[in-house]
Amino acid sequence: MSAIEPFALTETISRICPDIYHPAIARDGLLTRLRIPGGVLNELQCRMIAELLETIGLEYVQVTNRANLQLRSLSQDLDRDLLTKLTECGLAASNTAVDGIRNIMLSPTAGIDAQELIDVRPLAAAWLEYLDLHPELGSLSNKFSVGFDGGGSVGILDRPNDITLLAIGKDEFSLHLGMGNRGEAPQPVGVNLTTDECLPMLAAIAQSYLQGITVIGGDTRRKPRLRDVISDDGLAEFGELVRREFIGSRQFVFKNTSLDSAKRTLRERDYIQVNNDLHLGAQQQRQPDRYYVGVVLLLGRWTVAQIKGLESIAVQYGSGTIRLTPWQNVIIPDVRSIDLNTVQGLINDLGLVQTATHPSSLLRACAGATGCQFSATDTQADAIALSEYLAAQFTLDRPLNIHFSGCEKSCAQPDLADITLWGEAETSERGSRYRLEIGEVRATFEQESRDLLPPERIPIFVGKLIEDYQQRRLDAQESLPAFINRQ
């Protein structure tokens, strides 16, 4: 690398949510993120990411649960030449003040989903441009998150964004706000918008949030979430503040609307149940004779060889783009039916799988003890060991979700998993262990003291649990938590 001109150490230490210009200090070195708006990468950007990894000596980049790219274990800040290249190819915001704001999330199949009502990509691009043109929005919380859901078969309504706009008609969106507990999906507030009203509404909410945090105050590094501002003001009062900021003639009132409310459309009530595993494998697009192919990345790890290999496939057989998903996987769109077998074979040759039932697709894990001071266990290594064991021993017939969390924060997956393994702190008598939950039910083990499992016991125990479930469930539709509850 060329000579480094480091950022001020105080800036690095104080950063709670890192971005490409302001890395954070983690247990394994510096941590930074590439914000990928909408999760779409073109050929030049893929080449730049591979070059970046080779330059700084990292084996892989990690796709996050916001469809960002995360770089860990850096020994020093990125030099300014690299930062310039990243900015020029669109991998960093030209306005450094807003680069740290959470990634704009949209359905990873936006524009190609056969079931979607509205292609939300133009809206996401408009909001990104608005952020870049308004440096005062750099005062937003780095966790201020916006999602656009086109109402297709692969959706993000269940993702814990501060704001989600869900398409419910050909020119109509339902506004959802994050108002519940940490990790809960945003809830509808009884306001529907036309496409043209979406950007003014986002701007009004952002300005209202900024007014709210000036009242709440506190640690400027840990700004309150939107849900905290709403809780402090009250939903109706916050809605009135938004109404005054809103540029337009619409009159509206924010009100609590239960997810089970009869006022919601049938589409909205059913939407939360959408099977997002449809982002994997070969799926037909809305465009004639075009398919997308979803590819599993174990724990989101994307190596240099895999980046180069998938981009080569995308250029030769697709449109040259690759899409990142909030489930830490990738999609190659726009493949012709005549090329499907070839594409899937080339993906297999890279050592990657494409099915939702393969053990690689089941797992989520936080950084673990090697990267995070709060983690009690090496979640990444333990998750990989479980994946390898299951792949060698079992054939799964339905998708499952297994989550390793090194502490109670649940950073890798805020929503409920089929199986959750919670890391417990090491004591002088015992090594680090896990508390296991199935759905919301805590498991107990007669053979283990204090109902905790050591890491080496997890593969065998989880394997037996899955085997018992597949043999004794009522039918293929019975989930693992429902099976356990029935027992």
Secondary structure, 3 states (H helix, E strand, C coil): CCCCCCCCHHHHHHCCCCECCECEEECCEEEEEECCHHHEECHHHHHHHHHHHHHHCCCEEEECCCCCEEEEEECCCCCHHHHHHHHHCCCCCCCHHHCCCCCCEECCCCCCECCCCCCCHHHHHHHHHHHHHCHHHHHCCCCCCEEEECCCCCCCCCCCCCEEEEEEECCEEEEEECCCCCCCCCEEEEEEECHHHHHHHHHHHHHHHHHHHHHHCCCCCCCCCHHHHHHHHCHHHHHHHHHHHCCCCCCCCCCCCCCCCCCCCHHHHHHCCCCHHHHCEEEEECCCCCEEEEECCHHHEEEHHHHHHHHHHHHHHCCCCEEECCCCCEEEEEECHHHHHHHHHHHHHCCCCCCCCCHHHCEEECCCCCCCCCCCCCHHHHHHHHHHHHHHHCCCCCCCCEEEECCCCCCCCCCCCCEEEEEECCCCCCCCEEEEEECCEECCCCCCHHHCECHHHHHHHHHHHHHHHHHHCCCCCCCHHHHHHHC
